[in-house]
Amino acid sequence: MDKRIHPKIVAQQPWTAHDYCMTTVAPTRTTENPYLNGNYAPVREETTALDLQITGTVPEYLDGRYLRTGPNPITDPDPSRYHWFLGDGMAHGLRLCDGDARWYRNRWVRSADVARKLGEHWRGGPSDGGFDFAANTNIIGQGGRTLAIVEAGARPYELTDELETVGPSDFCGTLFGGYSAHPKRDPVTGELHAVSYSPMRGNIVQYTVTGVDGKVRRTIDIRLKAQTMMHDFSLTERYVVLYDLPVALDLRDRAHTAVGKAAAGVLTRLAERHAAPDFVLRRAMRQSEQGGGGPSGGMPYRWAPERQARVGVMPREGSASDIRWFEVQPCYVFHPLNAYDVTSPEGDSIVLDVVRHSSVFASGTSLVPGTQSLDRWTVDLAAGKVHEERLDDTAQEFPRVDERRVGRAHRYGYAVSYTAGSTGISAPDAILKHDLYAKTTQSVAFGPGREPGEFVFVPSGDDVPEDDGVVMGFVYDRSTDRSDLVLLDGQTMETVATVHLPVRVPHGFHGNWVPTERS
């Protein structure tokens, strides 16, 4: 029997409300895993929809693409072992220009495994950029390229402007052994700063600086006490800030017998403190193209309260030997909002605004267990300690700041709020706007059954005030089983436009606005 998958690519010409109502969406299978149900469930079709319907007015200054990615398993995973972080990546994009919504597209990232399952020829490409995996966590523009990125030693994938896969990338031969899902772009230089980790690099994380030409120009290896899942970091004008928090590598969940778990325990202790030699890593990266795609045995990490939580501060032009470590209370940070330097007569400090989880991976598979808050950590460089302060105790995630303020003092931030759900995971219910000067938070909901994802801020011009622009993101409507791109006024948080899609966009991770480059 031919078990290859042939996804239906739905190409739509300019369509009417009648066409919209008649668009069909492939049914999803109900399982006991909440990340395979509702709007977390994968879609089964690749769609191209042209000249989309709009309610309201799309601002004329928006000329570019809103891109977002997320996990979308191409075949049905084992519900008992599937984790949301591990699904094959699917990119979604929407082109805005001259007040119109020209197109919407969604495409799987064609890793070797995804291409095989689609019955397609894999184009191949450089293998030293990391393990082969359909990148599922973030999508960015850099140096005229569109890149789908992920963490944990996997390689970036380059896509065309219309989201077709070009192939794996090693940043023109300058990237080795994987990248981060969360690079930070310096708003002055345009360079990407990143901190990357990999289970095969043991206790070494790598800080890189990538130029606007798409090539890594600086690399620093940083040795920790042990391997950890360093999902994100913070950048200021003067410093790189590392989050060494109590999440430990644990390979025992991948073993199915007592003997296997004992062996996995030994392997874990070895792997979390010792990096594989480069020649072993190169061979493993090449072999990953022949394997079965991403890991299928759940997340290889556990909550490790026995470890001291700490943040490391390294001068941007310094080295690993210059890092100073500061203890914080046990917690985990998937995503900081922003960070900046403060100079005062009493001494220098660093302000870190973060979404703080009390714990992760302690039970179940939930990313958002309802115990997270927006906190401010002030690193007192003179006193050698961190002051921790609660800014907002609403359960929230996916914080975003005006990208012009990355590493600089900011007033506003945006995040997704969550409420406890009946399926074992929290449900997104509103977008939050934090005013950190006024110490207020505004919540914007979209009506019953409408669930927002991460929203990003796009300024109306280069030199306008911090919240002069729009905040945009996908909103899923359970009643229609479709999604919209919703644009909110950054100052009032009122809806200025809604772009209607003929399909749904599953809840995913991160996206960005990529403006059209002018020659």
Secondary structure, 3 states (H helix, E strand, C coil): CCCCCCCEEEEECCCCHHHHHHCCCCCCCCCCCHHHCHHHCCCCEEEEEECCCEEECCCCCCCEEEEEEEECCCCCCCCCCCCHHHCCEEEEEEEEECCEEEEEEEEECCCHHHHHHCCCCCCCCCCCCCECCCCCCEEEEECCEEEEECCCCECCEEECCCCCEEEECCCCCCCCCCCCCCCEECCCCCCEEEEECCHHHCCEEEEEEECCCCCEEEEEEEECCCCECCCCCEECCCEEEEEECCEEECCHHHCCCHHHHHHHHHHHHHHCCCCCCHHHHHHHHHHHHHCCCCCCCCCCEEECCCCCCEEEEEECCCCHHHCEEEECCCCECCCEEEEEEECCCCCCEEEEEEEEECCCCCCCCCCCCCCEEEEEEEEECCCCEEEEEEEECCCEEEEECCHHHCCCCCCEEEEEEEECCCCCCCEEEEEEEEECCCCEEEEECCCCCEEECCCEEEECCCCCCCCCEEEEEEEEECCCCEEEEEEEECCCCCEEEEEECCCCCCCCCCEEEEECCCC
